[in-house]
Amino acid sequence: MNDSRSQRSRAAESSSPEGPQLQRVARKAPRYGILERCIGYNLRISYALASQLFARVFEDQELAPIQFAALEFIA
């Protein structure tokens, strides 16, 4: 049984250009517990505040964030 599993693994590795890297992709991501929720929440709040601040500062110019980013890229 174990031998057939290793044969399938070798066959999968030989058919892909990455070879052994295919096995590394299959691993599960580590769990960070409550930290994920806290960071995500804080990022959402800060993004919302940044959007509100941008709208308040550039209200008179009628400038969208993507337009501002393009101007910054050009300058």
N, C-alpha and C positions, 0 to 999 in steps of 0.2 A: 504494500500500500504506500509506504513512504517512498519507495523507489519510483512508482508511477507519478507521484506528486513532483519529485525532483525532475523527472523527464519532462513533464508538462511545463515546469518552470524554465528549464533550459530551452525548450521549444519556443516559449514566449519571448525569452531574451534574445534568441537568435533571429527571430522574425522582426524584432524592433531595432531601429538604429541606435537606441540608447543603451540597450543591453541591460546590465544590472541596475541602472537608474530606474527602471520600471518598477522594481521592488520598493525603492525608497519612496516613490510617489504614493504608494498604497497605504502608508502608515497614517494613523489617525493624528489629528492635530492635538497638541496638549490642551488640557482644560485649565482655564485660569479662574474659574469660579465666579465670585461676585465682581472681581476686577473688570471683567469684560463688560458687565452691565454698567458699572460706574464710569468707565472711560467712554463708552458709547453715549451714555446720557450726557456727560459733560461736553463731549464733542458736539452733540446735537444742540445743546443749549448755547454753546459759544458760536456755532455756525448761525443760529437764528439771531443772536445779538449782533454779530458782524453784518448780517444782511440788513437788519434794521438800521444800524449805524450808517451803512453805505447809502441806504435809501434817504436817510435824513440829511447827510452831507451833500449828496449830489441831486437833491430834489429840484433845485432851480435849473440845473443843466439838462435834465431829462436824459441822464446817461445810465445805461444798463451796465451791470457788472461785466458782461462779456465785452462790451464796447470799451470799458475802462481797461480791461486786461489786454485788449488789442492795442490800445494806445500806449500802455506801459511796455509792451513787447516791441513796438516800433521805436519808442524813445530809448 
